[in-house]
Amino acid sequence: MSSNPFRIQSPQQPQRQPRDLRKAQPQVAAADMKIQMRMKNVKYKIIVLSGKGGVGKSFVSSNLAMALAASGKTVGIVDVDFHGPSVPKMLGVRGQMLTADDKGINPVQGPFGIKVVSIDFLLPRDDTPVVWRGSIKHTAIKQFLGDVNWGTLDYLVVDMPPGTGDEALSVAQLLPDITGAVIVTIPSEVSTLAVKKSINFVKTVSTRILGIVENMSYFVCPSDGKPYYIFGENKGKKMAEEMGVPLLGQVPLDPRIAEANDAGEPFFLKYVDSPTSKEFLNIADRVINIVEKGTTS
């Protein structure tokens, strides 16, 4: 565990009484200005969200970040899934410390030089809960964006919590120039319904939808190399067509994903030649084409 370089309260402490809002206004304005100064050096800001938990959203966020970095981009990732932070473990940097200097808080360096910030770096134990209401989470997001020395980045990936609650609203408010949203689903009717809500939320906050990633799309049999659609074929494609958004990719199931995640080993690095890792490179290429070249080809 690191010492807490942020000005937010300890994650395991309940929310304090609210401050006098009149006294807080100058501090709020200063914090907003810091975010603007930091974010002007970030070309593209991508949020990754899902309508429900259990679809592999953080896995997609982490591997998209690695695939973008492997494609030659400078990348940062901020984990605002406060109640279930898993990005550090998936990137193999869990247990590292955040440090601070006169330029701000220094993010942890992940694979390919990815800059990583997560509440997980501040938790003393694996089972420590984050006991925060929305206002404290809003403050934490402001500091993750404004107090961290992100430097110059091509891409900042924001791993959102499931659903469309406080954190999603805060990010939309604090980053009015979000480049676009990547929405994660799996081939299930329950997930499809939840994802439609996410798509409508993104439209409500006037953010561009870059596309849908269907995780756990199919299983590649190691014996014959053929894809088997265990949960149904092309459900993500059909939903994307129905909602009028691009399908960025279909990520296959691989039993080694769980093994790598549990061991804290970046799957993309360990199994770079796997169909899953190759699909993430394809997804990264499509994202780059959409945001930098204005094409989906």
Buried (B, 14 or more C-beta within 10 A) or exposed (E): EBEBBBEBBEBBEEEEEEEEEEEEEEEEEEBBEBBBEBBEEBBBBBBBBBBBBEBBBBBBBBBBBBBBBBBEBBBBBBBBBBBEBBBBBBBBBBEBEBEBEEEBBBBBEBBBEBBBBBBBBBBEEEEBEBBBEEEBBBBBBBBBBBBBBBBEBBBBBBBBBBBBEBBBBBBBEBBEEBBBBBBBBBBBEEBBEBBBEBBEBBBEBEBBBBBBBBBBBBBBEEEEEEBEBEBEBBBBBBBBEEBEBBBBBBBBBBEEBEEBBEEBBBBBBBBBEBBBBBBBBBBBBBBBEBBEEEEEE
